[in-house]
Amino acid sequence: MPADLKFQLDRDARPQWVILDDMNRFMWPGYDLRRLPGTVADRSGMIPEPLFRAILQDVLACHLTRKGTLTDRDRGTIAP
C-alpha cells in the first residue's frame, strides 16, 4: 500500500495487506462504526477506486471458486 494512502487512511508505516479469502457478511452500517478518538476529522476512509476494484475482483474470485471462508457476523460461520 503506498505511503500516501496509508497516511490518508490513518495507518502506520508497518506493512498493510488485504485478506481476500476470509470474508465477513453483516448489516451495514454496523453498530460499531464510529470515528476513532485522536483521528484527523478530514481524512477519508475511502480507498482509490482502482484499488477497490482490484480487491473486489480478487474477493469475488475467491468466493466463486469457494477458496475462502464466509462468516455471517450477525449470525455465525457459513460453510464455504
C-alpha positions as CSV (number, residue, x, y, z in Angstrom):
1,M,0.0,0.0,0.0
2,P,1.5,3.3,-1.0
3,A,2.7,5.6,1.9
4,D,0.3,8.5,0.9
5,L,-2.7,6.1,1.0
6,K,-1.6,4.8,4.4
7,F,-1.4,8.4,5.7
8,Q,-4.9,9.1,4.3
9,L,-6.3,6.0,6.0
10,D,-4.5,6.9,9.2
11,R,-2.3,3.8,9.1
12,D,1.2,3.5,10.4
13,A,4.4,2.6,8.4
14,R,4.1,-1.1,9.0
15,P,3.2,-3.4,6.0
16,Q,-0.5,-3.5,5.3
17,W,-2.4,-6.1,3.4
18,V,-5.9,-7.3,2.5
19,I,-7.0,-10.8,3.3
20,L,-9.0,-11.9,0.3
21,D,-10.2,-15.4,1.4
22,D,-11.7,-14.6,4.8
23,M,-15.0,-12.7,4.1
24,N,-17.5,-11.2,6.5
25,R,-21.2,-10.6,5.9
26,F,-23.0,-8.2,8.2
27,M,-25.7,-5.4,8.2
28,W,-24.3,-2.1,7.0
29,P,-23.7,0.2,8.7
30,G,-22.7,-1.8,11.7
31,Y,-23.3,-0.7,15.3
32,D,-19.6,-0.4,15.8
33,L,-18.9,2.2,13.1
34,R,-17.6,5.4,14.7
35,R,-14.7,7.9,14.4
36,L,-11.7,6.7,16.4
37,P,-10.5,9.1,19.1
38,G,-7.5,11.1,18.1
39,T,-8.0,10.7,14.3
40,V,-8.0,13.7,12.0
41,A,-11.6,14.6,11.0
42,D,-10.8,15.4,7.4
43,R,-9.2,12.1,6.4
44,S,-11.4,9.9,4.3
45,G,-11.6,6.1,4.9
46,M,-12.1,5.5,1.2
47,I,-9.5,3.8,-0.9
48,P,-8.9,4.8,-4.5
49,E,-11.4,3.2,-6.9
50,P,-8.8,1.2,-8.9
51,L,-7.5,-0.4,-5.7
52,F,-11.1,-1.1,-4.6
53,R,-12.0,-2.7,-7.9
54,A,-8.8,-4.9,-7.8
55,I,-9.6,-6.1,-4.3
56,L,-13.3,-6.7,-5.2
57,Q,-12.3,-8.7,-8.3
58,D,-10.0,-10.9,-6.2
59,V,-12.5,-11.3,-3.4
60,L,-15.2,-12.4,-5.9
61,A,-12.8,-14.9,-7.5
62,C,-12.1,-16.4,-4.1
63,H,-15.8,-16.6,-3.3
64,L,-16.8,-18.0,-6.7
65,T,-14.1,-20.7,-6.5
66,R,-15.1,-21.5,-2.9
67,K,-11.5,-20.9,-1.8
68,G,-12.4,-18.8,1.2
69,T,-14.5,-18.7,4.4
70,L,-17.6,-16.6,4.7
71,T,-18.6,-15.6,8.2
72,D,-22.0,-14.1,8.9
73,R,-21.1,-11.6,11.7
74,D,-24.7,-11.2,12.6
75,R,-25.3,-15.0,13.0
76,G,-22.2,-17.2,12.7
77,T,-20.0,-19.1,10.3
78,I,-21.3,-20.3,7.0
79,A,-19.8,-23.3,5.3
80,P,-17.6,-22.4,2.3
